[in-house]
Amino acid sequence: MGSGKSYLGRLLGQKLGIPFFDLDEQVTTHAGKSIPEIFDTEGEEHFRLLEKEVLFMITESHDSFILATGGGTPCFFNNIDYMNRSGTTVWIHTPVSVLFERLVKERPGRPLIRNLTDDQLMAFIFRKYSDRKIYYEQATVTIDEEPVDIDKRVEKTFHA
């Protein structure tokens, strides 16, 4: 959350000339509800099931694409294994301080953090990082430079 997946994914899709999808946007369209509404009315488990369903729909209906997943997507239902089998996965390893700066500004639109104080937000970021790192480390590619130079990254990763 807050690493720049959607932003960088859009740039990468444009650079490579292939479709870009934001999984959260696709889930919202599929469900006919916003993510906060899904969380509030049906809970996180239902959201994660929808997320998996839409992940599979996109993957099975397109040969080439860029997909920005939610931060939790790789951590449920063996999604990381499925994504690795389906293509190149990328972990954008963003410093905690940068995540905090971004998420403080985006807090109201993010259901998992919208009611947290700054101290609670920092603890949340550390906890999620600790819990999710084992999944993220399974990505095919790790990007750990900040800011990311998309042209250099495309050349290095995809030999475009």
C-alpha positions, 0 to 999 in steps of 0.5 A: 500500500502506497508503494506506487504500484498503480502509478508505475504500472500505468507508466510501464504499460504505456512504455511497453504498449500493453494494457494496464489494469489496477486490480482494485479498480477492476474489483470495484467495477466487478462488484459495483461497489467501492472498496470501502463499501465492500469492506464495510458491508461484506468484510475483508474476506469477501473482498479478498475472494472478489480480488482473487476472482478478478485476478484470475479473470484478467490473467485468463483473458489477456496474453500480455498486460500490466496489473497493479495488485493490492498490497495484500493480493499476493498474501491470500489464497496462494495468489503469489504462486499463481501470479509467478506462474502467470508472468513476471511479478515485481515487488516495489520495495519502498522505504517505510518513511516514504510509505508513511509520507504517502499514506498520511495523505491518502488515509481517508480513501483507504479502508484499512487505515482511514481511522488510524492516528499517525503513530498507529499508521506507522505501526500498521506499516511496520506490521504489514511489512513484517507480515507480507515480506515473505510473500513479496520476496517471492516476486520475480523482480525487486525494485528498491530504488527511490525514485524509480526511473521507469526507462532504466527499469524497463531496459534492465528488467524487460530488455525493451 
